[in-house]
Each structure stands twice: as C-alpha cells, then as structure tokens.
C-alpha cells in the first residue's frame, strides 16, 4: 500500500511533497503548534515552508478556517518555527560529525575537496574574505551554505574558530542538507 507523500497547503492551495511543507496540529486548548516530527495527536494542518506563507496563514486566520473552529495562532509562531528549524539544522551538524560524515578546518576541507568526496560545504556567515575566496575557488560547482555564525558552530561542535565544514557524500550528508534546505527555504520565501 503506497503512503501519501503530498499534502495541500492551506495558504496557497498547492499540493506539495510533505518535505516542502510545515506541519501543525491543534492542541486540546485550541492552540496551533508545530509538529514537524509528527509526534502529536491530531490531524495535520500544512503550510508551505516559508515565513511569508506562515505569516499569511496567521494573519488571515487560515488555521481556523482549515479546522472549522476558533483556534489560537499568534505571530510568535513565526519565530518559534524559525528557532525549531535553526536548532534542527544545527544539531544535524553534530550528528554528521559523530557519524564521521563531516570534516572541519581549512586544511581538512581542502583535502576532502581534492578527493572529490564532498557533497556540500558550510561556511560561517562571518568567515573572512580570504578564506571564503580560497574555498570558493576549490569548491567549483559544490553548493555552499551560510547559515550560522562562527560562535554558533563553535558552541555546537565544542571547538574554536569553526569556519569551514565539508560534508562527505552519503546518506548522512543528504539528511543534513535537507535540514539546511528547509531552513533556507523558510527564511528566504
């Protein structure tokens, strides 16, 4: 039996893959909460993975219209979703490190790039121009994400001056990339 992999966005009306949507549920007190891991009871309400779509859903009371009752969805939900996506993306870096699917530091990143073993790169938002130029020249057509500051990466990885990370091709890299794409999409759409 084939499982449904698509859902309808309550804002745009588009039928999209679940990975392109944010899932919410209504709690017994009629409060709307994110349920990205599908752990809460209740029927899922789906919104396209974008900050602007979530803003519109709240502003136009589309959650209430979708479930046909008076529900509470306030604008704090926008920041709450951003924080959740940010934490998921950041913690996926630690998982990749523990799995041996990530290297950090300019020399190790360069070595991985030379071996053609890199799925994508992560560069700190506050990286210096010289390091950025070196990595970009070596990376050629490899995707580079800029989602976190050095301080955030240092804290997550318990290291100092974490600027460049390379994710080694494989299942773990694909999983980490999904969290990065999800956060990027939310922030930029």
Buried (B, 14 or more C-beta within 10 A) or exposed (E): EEEEEEBBBBBBEBEBEBEBBBBBBBBEEBEBBBBBEEEBEEEBBBBBBBBEBBBBBBEEEBBBEBBEEEBBBEEEBBEBBBEBBBEBBBEBBBBBBEBEBBBBBEEBBBBBBEEEBBBBBBBBEEBEEEBBEBBEEBBEEBBEBBBBBBEBBBEBBEEEEBBBBBBBBBEBBEBBBBBBBBBBBBEEE
